[in-house]
Amino acid sequence: MSAIRFTLAAVLAASLSAAFPPISAAQDSDQIEIAPQSVKPVQTRRIVRTAPGQSYWVDADKLSARNNPVAGDVVRVLELGQKV
């Protein structure tokens, strides 16, 4: 029985060593050559539309005006019927 186990262990070890090669030593940073690459700056275009001004009125008892749409601080509280 032990000869069969030894053979199976040897076959398994050989197959694992072929599947996972040993890790090589790390290189020093002096030995690594880095080729210069040209980096192009990202250009963004901004489209600005001007629309004619429209008036709106607050239709809630109290409306909180915030400085950021996502969890912003309340900058001002608008009352019912106030023109915006």
N, C-alpha and C positions, 0 to 999 in steps of 0.2 A: 504494500500500500504506500509506503513512504517513497518508493522509487517513482510511482505515478505522480504523487504530489510534487516531488522535486522536478519532474519533467514538466508538469503543468506550470509550476512557478517559473521555470526557466523560459518556457515559451511565452508566458505572459510578460515577463520582464523584457524579453527581446522585442516583443511587439510594442510595448509601451515606450521603450527607448527609441524605436524607429519613428513612432508617432510624435513624440515630444523630444526634439533635439535638446542637448544641454544648452544652458544659457551662457553666452559668451561674456567675457569681461567688458566692462564699460570703457569707452575711449576717453582719453583726456580731452579737454576743451581745446588744447593747442593743436591737436591732430585733426580736428574737424574743420573742413574747409566749407565756407558758406559762399555760394555764388551770389553776386549782387543781383537783386531783382528790382525791376522798375515798378514802383507803386503809383498807380494813377489815382488822383483824388476823386472822391465820389462827388458828382455834381447833382444837385437837386434843383428842381424847378418849382417855383411857387406860383400858383395861379391865384390872382386876386381879382375878385368880382366886386364891383360896386353896384349896389342895388339902391333904388330910391328908398328913402326912409319911410317907415310905416309906424303908426302909433298903435300900441296895444295897451289894454287896461288889465289890472289884476282882478281876477274873479274869485279869489280865495280870501278868507278872513285875514290871514297873515301868510306872507310868502317870504321865505328866507332866500336872500341872494348870496351865493357863495363864490369864493375866489377860485374854486376848482370843482369841476363837476363830480369828481370821485372823492368823497370824504373831505371836501374843502371846508375852510373855516367860514362861518357866517359873517359876511361883511356888512349886510344891511337887511332890515326887515321891511318889506313893503306891505302896505295896508290895502284893504278892499277898495277898488275903484281908482287906485292911483295909476297915473299914466306912465307908461314905460317907453 
